[in-house]
Amino acid sequence: MVNNLPARFADVEALEAFLSQPTPELERELAAIDAILVLGVGGKMGPTLARMARRAGKRVVGVARFSEPGLRARLEAWGIECLACDLLDRAALERLPRLAHVVFMAGHKFGAAGNAALTWAMNVGVPYAVADLFEGSTIVAFSTACVYPYMPVDGPGADESVPATPPPGDYATTCVGREHAFLFGSQRHGTPGRLMRLEYAIDMRYGVLHDIARRVFAGEPVDVTMGHVNLLWQGEANEQALRLLAHATTPTTPINVSGAEVLSVRWLAEEFGRLFGKAVSIAGREAPTAWLVDTSAARRLFGAPRVPLARMLEWQADWVSRGLPSLGRPTHFETRDGQY
């Protein structure tokens, strides 16, 4: 995937093809797996993760409501079987095929502060039901660094031994609940799995780099209150999620997935200013803590990230400067009060 990095992406089709290219390591570790059920395939990462698994030769069944126009047709054109399902509907969940390997990607974040009931239902109720119904499957569940407390920016970040005690807010609290739902199911049924605590996957159409680059290009201020982040190329996040199917534990256990560097938001903004040839406006002042993770465990399994930050910055600047598509979904990475 990364031995011959492109200089730029001509369009969305080229970007998605690169994001979904499987590595030899992935193909080797999935060799014994026949089929994968992807629950929540309609999210930001779901389509390219499902396509990567399909390109690795696996049967892939993608489950979502498919409310986005054209998404189902696009997935089916890639050879992915699609099943429409509202995961909040227990009867519909019970009708899904019980494949032996499941990637759980569903959740509710934006709007969480204004609809606490839905947030709890999606982030805790649905995982509990899935953990119960798919007791015979290996389950890799997407989680988030938001389950951790804020960590000092001059340290390595939280490793998996740090207790999940997040700052206030329904989103982060329910993300802890999601993990406990899968852990309970795993302990009760002996279900193998992993809880993938992901921090900021990078796709040219959304993500922290997209948010910062867009603001710099538009001459808008960049808020540095949450002044430090970890980042990882989305293709590598997809790959690690799928490879975790071959590295499940019983009971399920967390693993941090992100880049190895603690990055300054101010520095990232200044780099985009240099690439764009534009002045940078900064708002706020860096807090001494941030959501940061130590990814040593993932690096022992998968090696160091292969797509360098410098190339991601160049790709992002090129994408924004040419006015190529955005998903219109800001990460709100600067939020510190838990209100999404």
Buried (B, 14 or more C-beta within 10 A) or exposed (E): BBEEBEEBBEEEEEBBBBBBBBBEEBEEBBEEBEBBBBBBBBBBBBBBBBBBBBBBEBBBBBBBBBEEEEBBEBBEEBEBBBBEBEBBEEEBBEEBEEBBBBBBBBBBBEEBBEEBEBBBBBBBBBBBBBBBBBBEBBBBBBBBBBBBBBBEBEEBBBBBEBEBEBBEBBBBBBBBBBBBBBBBBBEEBEBBBBBBBBBBBBBBBBBBBBBBBBBBBEEEEBBBBBBBBBBBBBBBBBBBBBBBBBBBBEBBBBBBBBBBEBBBBBEBBBBBBEBBEEEBEBEBEBBEBBBBBBBEBBBEBBEEBBBBBEBBBBBBBBBBBEEBEBEEBBBEBBBBEBEB
